[in-house]
């Protein structure tokens, strides 16, 4: 038997299957808004967690488009009618400038 102490290995043990360049989830919390269309778009952001960085732009553009469409739909929904111009008491009557 030898009294020599073996030198420690200079190699750092690597977990099997671990690739530091592989996509990793960001685990950013997504709080529901109560609007189904918006919530679906926010959940879509989770798809970027499984893609390489160069694939994120496609997801972000898709989510941006979906959020923009949801906002546009809110603007298009019918609301109360706008007041007619004749109900505005501050405006002069059309005959005001035609007096002789």
C-alpha positions in Angstrom: 0.0 0.0 0.0 1.1 3.5 -0.8 0.8 6.4 1.6 0.5 8.8 -1.4 -2.6 10.9 -1.4 -4.3 10.9 -4.8 -4.5 14.3 -6.4 -7.9 15.8 -6.7 -9.3 15.8 -10.2 -9.2 19.1 -11.9 -12.5 18.4 -13.8 -15.7 19.8 -12.5 -18.4 17.1 -12.4 -21.2 17.9 -14.8 -24.7 16.7 -14.3 -25.7 14.3 -17.0 -27.9 15.9 -19.6 -27.1 19.4 -18.4 -26.4 21.9 -21.2 -25.8 25.5 -20.1 -26.7 26.7 -23.6 -30.0 24.9 -23.6 -33.3 26.8 -23.2 -34.3 27.3 -19.6 -37.6 28.5 -18.2 -37.5 32.0 -16.8 -40.4 31.2 -14.4 -41.8 34.7 -14.7 -45.2 34.7 -12.9 -48.1 35.6 -15.1 -51.1 37.0 -13.1 -54.5 36.4 -14.8 -56.1 39.7 -15.8 -59.7 38.4 -16.0 -59.9 39.0 -19.8 -59.8 35.6 -21.5 -58.1 36.9 -24.7 -55.4 38.7 -22.8 -54.8 35.8 -20.4 -54.4 33.4 -23.4 -51.7 35.7 -24.8 -49.9 35.9 -21.5 -49.9 32.1 -21.3 -48.5 32.0 -24.8 -45.4 33.8 -23.5 -44.6 30.5 -21.6 -43.8 28.9 -25.0 -40.6 31.0 -25.2 -39.3 29.1 -22.2 -38.7 26.0 -24.3 -37.1 27.8 -27.3 -33.6 29.0 -28.0 -33.2 32.7 -27.7 -33.4 33.2 -31.5 -36.9 31.6 -31.4 -38.3 34.1 -28.8 -38.9 36.9 -31.3 -41.6 34.8 -33.1 -43.4 34.2 -29.8 -43.1 37.8 -28.7 -44.4 39.1 -32.1 -47.3 36.7 -32.0 -48.2 37.7 -28.4 -47.9 41.4 -29.3 -50.2 40.9 -32.3 -52.7 39.1 -30.1 -52.7 41.8 -27.5 -53.1 44.5 -30.1 -56.1 42.6 -31.6 -57.7 42.2 -28.2 -57.4 46.0 -27.5 -58.7 46.8 -31.0 -61.7 44.5 -30.3 -62.4 46.5 -27.1 -62.5 49.7 -29.1 -64.9 48.2 -31.6 -67.5 47.0 -29.1 -70.6 49.1 -29.1 -70.9 51.5 -26.2 -73.3 54.3 -25.3 -74.1 56.6 -28.2 -72.0 59.7 -28.5 -74.0 62.9 -27.7 -75.3 64.6 -30.9 -73.7 67.9 -31.8 -77.1 69.7 -31.3 -77.1 68.8 -27.6 -73.9 70.8 -27.0 -75.1 74.1 -25.5 -71.8 75.8 -25.8 -71.7 75.8 -29.6 -73.5 78.7 -31.4 -76.5 77.9 -33.4 -75.9 77.5 -37.2 -78.0 80.7 -37.9 -75.8 82.8 -35.6 -73.5 84.0 -38.3 -76.2 84.6 -40.9 -78.0 87.5 -39.3 -78.3 90.6 -41.4 
